[in-house]
Amino acid sequence: MRAMRSKVLVGGLTSLVAGGLLVAAAPSANAVEKVKRGDCSKQSTWKLELDTEAGKIEVDFDAKTPKAGKTWKYKVKQDGVVRHKGKTVSERDGDVEVDKKVNNRKGKDTIVVRVEQPKSGEVCKAKLTI
């Protein structure tokens, strides 16, 4: 009888823990995700993904370019105001990534990400409202 209670108790606790993890991993009911794709000024393509969660907008920009090791300048604007700027280098496969967070302001937010490869002159510009 005692062994049976232990199994039931352990099984019950395991279910509670597993259930709690599932609830914690579930996205917020207010979370929003938007994705947009486009072409750059030359041969590259881009994808912009915006996710809202916990008062922030996660900005995930990816460009598929043909060359690795190239330096790209980037700017992330929110409603016309520069929130982030800097440089990044294309990865081995040519991917250029800009992953940033901005505050989620009341109402709609327009996010613009612009990356430029100064030597080639190629520009990728993505705009999405969330």
C-alpha positions as CSV (number, residue, x, y, z in Angstrom):
1,M,0.0,0.0,0.0
2,R,2.8,2.4,0.9
3,A,4.7,1.7,-2.3
4,M,1.5,2.4,-4.3
5,R,1.0,5.8,-2.6
6,S,4.6,6.7,-3.4
7,K,4.1,5.8,-7.1
8,V,0.9,7.8,-7.2
9,L,2.5,10.8,-5.5
10,V,5.6,10.7,-7.8
11,G,3.4,10.3,-10.8
12,G,1.1,13.2,-9.7
13,L,4.1,15.5,-9.1
14,T,5.6,14.6,-12.4
15,S,2.4,15.5,-14.2
16,L,2.2,18.8,-12.3
17,V,5.7,19.7,-13.2
18,A,5.3,18.7,-16.8
19,G,2.0,20.6,-17.0
20,G,3.6,23.7,-15.4
21,L,6.4,23.6,-18.0
22,L,3.8,23.4,-20.8
23,V,2.0,26.4,-19.4
24,A,5.2,28.4,-19.0
25,A,6.3,27.7,-22.5
26,A,2.9,28.7,-24.1
27,P,3.0,32.2,-25.8
28,S,1.1,35.0,-24.2
29,A,-2.5,35.5,-25.5
30,N,-1.5,39.1,-26.5
31,A,1.6,38.0,-28.4
32,V,1.6,39.0,-32.1
33,E,3.9,37.9,-34.9
34,K,4.2,39.4,-38.4
35,V,6.6,38.4,-41.2
36,K,7.4,40.1,-44.5
37,R,9.9,39.2,-47.3
38,G,11.4,41.1,-50.1
39,D,14.3,41.8,-52.5
40,C,17.4,43.9,-51.9
41,S,18.7,46.3,-54.5
42,K,20.9,43.7,-56.2
43,Q,20.9,39.9,-55.8
44,S,20.1,39.4,-52.1
45,T,16.7,38.8,-50.4
46,W,15.5,39.7,-46.9
47,K,13.0,38.5,-44.3
48,L,11.8,40.7,-41.4
49,E,10.0,39.1,-38.5
50,L,8.4,41.0,-35.6
51,D,7.2,39.4,-32.4
52,T,5.5,41.3,-29.5
53,E,5.9,39.9,-26.0
54,A,6.4,41.3,-22.5
55,G,6.3,44.9,-23.5
56,K,8.9,44.5,-26.2
57,I,9.1,44.0,-30.0
58,E,11.6,41.5,-31.1
59,V,13.1,42.5,-34.4
60,D,14.6,39.6,-36.4
61,F,16.0,40.6,-39.8
62,D,17.8,38.2,-42.0
63,A,19.3,38.8,-45.5
64,K,20.4,36.0,-47.8
65,T,23.5,37.4,-49.6
66,P,26.0,35.6,-51.9
67,K,29.2,36.4,-50.0
68,A,30.6,35.6,-46.6
69,G,32.7,37.9,-44.5
70,K,31.4,41.2,-45.8
71,T,30.7,44.1,-43.4
72,W,27.2,45.5,-43.5
73,K,26.0,48.7,-41.8
74,Y,22.5,48.5,-40.2
75,K,19.9,50.8,-38.7
76,V,16.7,49.8,-36.9
77,K,14.1,52.6,-36.8
78,Q,10.9,52.6,-34.8
79,D,8.3,55.2,-36.0
80,G,11.1,57.2,-37.7
81,V,13.5,57.2,-34.7
82,V,16.8,55.3,-34.9
83,R,16.8,52.8,-32.0
84,H,19.8,50.7,-33.0
85,K,22.7,51.1,-35.5
86,G,26.0,49.4,-36.1
87,K,27.8,47.0,-38.2
88,T,27.6,43.2,-38.7
89,V,29.5,40.7,-40.9
90,S,27.9,38.2,-43.2
91,E,28.2,34.6,-42.0
92,R,29.9,31.7,-43.8
93,D,26.7,31.1,-45.8
94,G,26.3,34.8,-46.6
95,D,23.5,35.4,-44.1
96,V,23.3,38.9,-42.6
97,E,21.4,38.9,-39.3
98,V,20.2,41.8,-37.2
99,D,18.3,40.8,-34.0
100,K,17.3,43.6,-31.7
101,K,14.5,44.5,-29.2
102,V,12.6,47.8,-28.9
103,N,9.9,48.9,-26.5
104,N,6.4,48.1,-27.6
105,R,4.7,51.5,-27.6
106,K,1.0,52.1,-27.3
107,G,-0.8,51.7,-30.7
108,K,0.9,50.6,-33.9
109,D,4.6,50.6,-34.4
110,T,6.3,50.9,-37.7
111,I,9.7,49.2,-37.8
112,V,12.2,49.8,-40.6
113,V,15.4,47.9,-40.9
114,R,18.0,49.0,-43.4
115,V,21.3,47.2,-44.1
116,E,23.9,48.4,-46.6
117,Q,27.1,46.8,-47.9
118,P,29.2,49.9,-48.6
119,K,31.7,48.3,-51.1
120,S,29.0,46.8,-53.4
121,G,26.4,49.5,-52.7
122,E,23.7,46.9,-52.1
123,V,20.9,48.0,-49.8
124,C,18.2,45.9,-48.2
125,K,15.3,47.8,-46.7
126,A,12.4,46.2,-44.8
127,K,9.4,47.9,-43.4
128,L,6.6,46.4,-41.3
129,T,3.9,47.7,-39.0
130,I,2.8,45.8,-35.9
